[in-house]
């Protein structure tokens, strides 16, 4: 071989799986809740209002969250699962962190 081997990677292998611009699992859960409100509760004005609010503002919020991080829910679940191993606060008995001078003498 003359140079390093190059292999093209298709864009669909690296792009996150989104549905309507939001995370697929969260959109499906949102749609399931909307369907449960409409068909389970009935076509009452209150359930229609909440379903319309979830369909518009809920999906808007999911799209905004996916714009910041397309895997936000997975990262959050992993964060919650690791709380037993890595607590977010220091212990009361913890020694103070060392302070290093920024300019050497």
Residue pairs with C-beta under 8 A, 6 or more apart in sequence:
16 23
16 66
16 70
16 71
17 24
18 24
18 66
18 70
19 27
19 28
20 27
20 59
20 63
21 63
21 66
21 67
22 59
22 62
22 63
22 65
22 66
23 62
23 65
23 66
23 70
23 71
23 72
23 73
25 73
26 62
26 73
27 59
27 62
30 54
30 55
30 58
30 59
30 62
33 54
34 51
34 54
34 55
37 47
37 50
37 51
37 54
38 47
38 48
38 51
41 47
65 72
66 72
69 75
